[in-house]
């Protein structure tokens, strides 16, 4: 059984767009490469044909995995989120108790995580530490350098 993953509408749209790209653009390209390589004669000694067939197999595997992810995806209704605790899609303002640095992150699914956009995965060490915590609580996160404590200053949508 596959794991259910939660996405924003935007995140699920990106997945569907990627699947569309793979099926409607990449798949025909590889089919054309196979046909072109097949026309060059003896298939038993045709490295171009073998490479195209291998690329086709990898593409089909990627398509299959993406279809499974999309089939098990659920869209989160942001208007129904509880802002009393840090949950997926919560925007959490935290303060590192060691150095006083204040940061703000949005907790998202692993596939939507992007540090440049300040989106961290709920499966990351910080994400796991923050989940279920309320404003004023301290999340203890095991980092490579040791235990790091983050105080939760604010939770919003």
MOPE-V375018 format. One record per helix or strand. SS is the DSSP state (hx for helix, st for strand). FROM is the first residue (numbers start at 1). LEN is the number of residues. If there is no record, write none. Layout:
SS/FROM/LEN, SS/FROM/LEN
//
This chain:
st/5/3, hx/9/30, hx/43/3, hx/47/25, st/73/3, hx/78/3, st/91/6, st/102/7, hx/110/3, st/114/1, hx/115/3, st/119/3, hx/125/6, st/138/6, st/146/11
//
